Amino acid sequence: MSRARLQRVVQQAKATFSRPTSDPCFLSEFEKLKDAVSCISKTDLGVSPSVAENAWDYPPYLKNSSASCMEVYECSEFSVGIFLLKPRATMPLHNHPDMHGIMKVLFGSMSITSYTMLNQQHGNMLHQQQHQPPLKRHKPSPPVPKSPPPPPPPFLFRCTVSSERVLSADRKSADMCCLHPQEGNLHEIVCCEDEPVAFMDILAPPYDPENGRDCTYYIKETSTDPESEENSSAKKSLLLRPSSCPSWFSCVPLPYTGPTV
């Protein structure tokens, strides 16, 4: 295990995310961070397929979990973690509100589909247009006994597919993926093989439900947005519905035993 490479990542992350994104040097510092992350390997973090094979053995409730995570480092500006996905498991579509992120595959292979959310206000208007009752132009009916109104349907949001890629530790040219607040901020991850996959995950700032940075999951309401189908020249879009975490998915914490910073 090499502490030096992890230390370089953490130090460069501090240099990157300690400054506002409007800083002229932010993008160049972010590129330096990507370069530091590209050098990280599973041995630098003390994880291996053998660790993954035993990751869900104990305690017993882990056996039904699709994923597990290890906290490597966290401060108010960013977090560094490791995620493990079981063979053929899926991490459902979710967001990263106002965050930048970098993912680096450590071993195994996974497909990742990233989405960019379009104007959210437009999504709310779509909801209103679809579910607003028509205007009554005839004489109103006699009053009927009041009953509780049905719950309003959830808002629908438009998004486009930013990228669809397969990331593998064996393909160094394609083993990283980045996300940004306004681009590729939502993604769905699937373990591609009959072996587990592990990836390093840097998020800035970290999730913080108390300050409005909670994770929201999404369900694809339709395969394509009818409005985008009407305009063949436009980029195809999807409709997403916010949801709670699916009952079939859970991610449990595991102790991190690699080098510390």
N, C-alpha and C positions, 0 to 999 in steps of 0.2 A: 504493500500500500504506500502511496506517495502523498504526503500531506501538502507538498509544495504546490501541486497543480490545483488542489482544492482551495488552498490559500490564495492562489492567484485569481481564481474565479471570484471568491468572496471579496477580495480587495478591489477587483475591477468592477464588480457589481456596486460596491459602495461609491466608487468614483463615478459610475454612470447614473445611479438613481438618487444620489444626494443632490443633484442639480435638477432644475425644472426642465420639462421637455422643450420649452421654448428657448433654452440655452443653445447658442450656436454650436457648442461642442457636444451636445447630447448624442446626435447621430453617430459621430465619429467614436465616442466612448462606447456606444452600444455595439458598434462593429468590433471594437477591441474585446468586448465581453463575449461576443459570438466566437471570436478567435480563441479566447481562453477556454470556453466551454467545449469547443471542437477537439481540444487536446485531452479532455477527461475520458478515462476509460473505467470499466467496472472494477479493475484492480485498484484504481486510485480511491475508490469509495468503499472497497471491501465487500462488494456484492458479486454474486456469481449465480449461475443456474442452480448449483447445489443448494445455495441459500434459499432460492425461490421454491425448490422442491419441498422444503420443510416449513415454508413461511405460514402455511395454513394448517399445520398439524396441531398446534396448541395455542390458546385454549380451544375447546371443542367448537365454540360458536364461529370460529374462523373458517371452518370447513364449508360453510354455506356462503361465504363472502366471495365476490367476484374480484376484488382488488384489495390491496393493502398499501400503506404508505409509511415512509420513514422521514422524520424531520431531521435534516442535516444542519441547517442554520436558519435562524429567523431574527429579524430586527424590525423596526417600524417601517423601514424603507423597502425591504424585499424579503423573500423566503427562498430557501433552497431545500428541495425534497427529492425523494426517490419514490416512484410508484411502481408497483408490481401488478401485472394483470395475469390472471389464469389463462391457460391455453384456450383459444377461441372466445375468450370473454370480451364483453363490450363495455366501454365506459360511455354512458349515454350523453347525448347532446347537452352541453351546458355552456355557460358564459363566464367571463372574467371581467367584471365591471371596472372600467377605467384602468385596466392593467396592461402592462407590457409583459411578455413572457418568452422564454426560450425552453425548448424541450430537446433533449439529446438522448438517443437510444443507447443503452449500455450493453444489453444483450437481447437477442431475439429479434422479432420483426413485428411491426404493427402498421395498419393503415390508419390514416387520419384525414378526415374531411373537415375542412375549415369553412366557416360561413361568415359573411359580413352583414350585419343588420343595417337595413335601410332606414329612412326617416321614421322614427318611432311615432311621431305625431301622425304621420300618414297611416301607420298601422292602426292607431286609435280611430281615425276617421273611417278606415275600412270597417272596423267593428261597428261603428255607428250606422254606416250605410247598410250593412248587411242585416242588422238586427233591429233597426228602428221600425216600429209599426207604421203602416201606411196611414196617411191622413184620411179621416172620415168625412165624406162629403154628403152623407145622408142624415136623416133625422136620427138622433141617438136612440138607442134601445132603452126600454124601461130599466131602472136600476136592478141589479141582482145582488144577492148577499155577498159581502166582501170576503175574500179569501186571501191568504198570504200570496204576494206576488212571487213568481218563479225567480230563482237567482239569475242574475245577468250572466250571459255567456262570457267567457274570458276574452280578453283582447287578442287579436291576431296581429302578428308582425310580419313584415316582409323581409326576406333576406336573400342573398345570392351566394352561390358556392364560390369561395375564394380559391380553393385548391383541393385537390384529391391526390394524396401521395402515399407511397409505401416507404416507411422509414426502417432501416435495418442497420444494426451495428456492423454488418459486413460490407456496407456500402457507405464509405466515409463521405462521399460527395452528396449523400442525401439522408444523413442520419440526424439532421436538426430541423426544427420547425419553429417559427416565431409567430407571435400574435401581438396585436397592438390594440389600443382602445377603440379605434374606428375601423380597423381592418382585420379580418380573420379572428375576431374576438370570441366566436363560438366554435366549438369543435366536438366531434365524435370520434372515439378511438376504438379500434378493434384489434385484438391480438390475432395475427394472421396464421399462426402455426399451432402445431400440437405441443408446443413447448411454451413456457411463460415468457413474457417480455418485461423488461425493466427499463425505465427511462428517468433521467434527471429532469427536474422541473424547477425553473426559476420564475417567480412571479413578483412583479413590482407594481404597486404595493401589495402586500399579502391580503388574502381574504380577511374581512373584518365586519361581521354582521352588525355590530353596534354602530358602525359608521357608514352603513349602506353598501358595503361590499360583500354581500352574501352571494352564494352560488345559486343561480336559477337554472332549472332544467327546462327543456323544451320538447314538445312533440310536433312532428311534422303533420300539419293538418291536412294538406293535400300534397300530391307528388309535384305538382307545378301550380304556379299562380295563374288563374284564368286570365288576369289582365296581361301578363307577360306573353301568354299564348296568342293574344290578339295582335301583338306587335312582334313579328318574327325577327325583326332586326335588333330588338332589345335583348339584353342579357337575361336568361331565364331566372326566375325568382321562385322562391318557395314561401309558403305561409307557415308560420310557427305559432304554437300556442304555449304560453308559460305553464309549467307543471311542477309539482313536487317531485322529489326524488323517486324514481320508479321502485316498486316493491321488490323487483328482482335484482336490484343493484345495491351493494353496500361496499364501503371502503373502510377498513379498520386499521388503526395505527399499529406499527411494529417498532421495536427498539432499533435504533441505528447504532451499529457497532464499529463503524469505520472511523477514520481519522477525524479529529475535531479541529476547529479553527479558533 
